[in-house]
């Protein structure tokens, strides 16, 4: 089954890290990437640019309205994701707990819906 692991962390936490701390976190992500790929669970994954680059789009009564910034104000911001293959929710949670941001933020685990088309 496929799961989307959504990585949330306050951008203020990232900004407060020293360069050495940022390098250590980056190395931890590289190690996680290597593990997920070695297990054959990796499908896709990317980091997102800061929320200051976000644009929210809504369509109301046929008109497109855009707003600078994220959809909602939150304490933690969506910073990236992994799309993985896992045998069940327990395995997806096990992998999610290994994502470095799980220690300072939140990793949301969501199963993907599949449709027969």
PyMOL commands that set and color helices and strands:
alter all, ss='L'
color gray80, all
select helices_A, chain A and resi 11-16+19-38+51-53+89-96+100-103
alter helices_A, ss='H'
color red, helices_A
select strands_A, chain A and resi 2-9+42-47+55-60+63-68+77-85+106-111
alter strands_A, ss='S'
color yellow, strands_A
deselect
rebuild
show_as cartoon
